[in-house]
Amino acid sequence: MGGMGKLLITAGIILVIAGVIFTVGEKFGLGRLPGDISIKRENFSFHFPIVTSIVVSIILTIILNIFFRR
C-alpha cells in the first residue's frame, strides 16, 4: 500500500503544478492562442484549446526528458 500512497501524492503534486501553470498562463495568453477552437452562440459556448495543449505537451516533454534522462 505504500507504493500506492506515493503514487497518489505524486499525482496530486503534478495536478497542483499544472493548475498553477494554467492559472498563471492565462495572464500571458495561454489558452487563447491562434488555432484554439472557440465557438460562441446565443446560449452555448465551446472552447477547445488544441494549440495550447500541443504547446504545453511539448514543454512538459522537454522538461521531463531533462530531469529523467538515464
C-alpha positions as CSV (number, residue, x, y, z in Angstrom):
1,M,0.0,0.0,0.0
2,G,3.0,2.3,0.5
3,G,3.6,2.5,-3.3
4,M,0.0,3.5,-4.0
5,G,0.2,6.3,-1.4
6,K,3.4,7.7,-3.1
7,L,1.8,7.4,-6.5
8,L,-1.3,9.4,-5.3
9,I,0.9,12.1,-3.6
10,T,3.0,12.4,-6.8
11,A,-0.2,12.6,-9.0
12,G,-1.6,15.3,-6.7
13,I,1.6,17.4,-6.8
14,I,1.6,17.2,-10.6
15,L,-2.0,18.3,-10.8
16,V,-1.4,21.2,-8.5
17,I,1.6,22.3,-10.6
18,A,-0.5,22.0,-13.8
19,G,-3.2,24.1,-12.2
20,V,-0.8,26.8,-11.2
21,I,0.7,26.8,-14.7
22,F,-2.7,27.2,-16.3
23,T,-3.8,29.9,-13.9
24,V,-0.6,31.9,-14.4
25,G,-0.6,31.1,-18.1
26,E,-4.0,32.8,-18.6
27,K,-2.3,36.1,-17.8
28,F,0.1,35.6,-20.7
29,G,-2.4,34.4,-23.3
30,L,-2.1,30.7,-22.7
31,G,-5.5,29.2,-23.7
32,R,-6.2,31.9,-26.3
33,L,-3.5,31.1,-28.8
34,P,-4.2,31.3,-32.6
35,G,-5.5,27.9,-33.6
36,D,-7.5,27.3,-30.4
37,I,-11.1,26.5,-31.3
38,S,-13.7,28.8,-29.8
39,I,-17.4,28.7,-30.8
40,K,-19.9,31.2,-29.3
41,R,-23.7,31.1,-29.8
42,E,-26.6,32.7,-28.0
43,N,-27.0,30.0,-25.3
44,F,-23.8,28.0,-25.9
45,S,-20.1,28.5,-25.9
46,F,-17.4,25.9,-26.5
47,H,-13.6,26.4,-26.2
48,F,-11.1,23.7,-27.1
49,P,-7.5,24.9,-26.7
50,I,-5.9,22.5,-29.1
51,V,-2.8,24.6,-29.9
52,T,-2.3,25.4,-26.2
53,S,-2.5,21.6,-25.4
54,I,0.2,21.0,-28.0
55,V,2.5,23.7,-26.7
56,V,2.1,22.5,-23.1
57,S,2.8,18.9,-24.2
58,I,6.0,19.9,-25.9
59,I,7.2,21.9,-23.0
60,L,6.4,19.1,-20.5
61,T,8.1,16.6,-22.7
62,I,11.3,18.7,-22.9
63,I,11.3,19.3,-19.1
64,L,10.6,15.6,-18.2
65,N,13.3,14.4,-20.6
66,I,15.8,16.8,-19.0
67,F,15.0,15.5,-15.5
68,F,14.6,11.8,-16.1
69,R,17.4,11.0,-18.6
70,R,19.1,7.8,-17.9
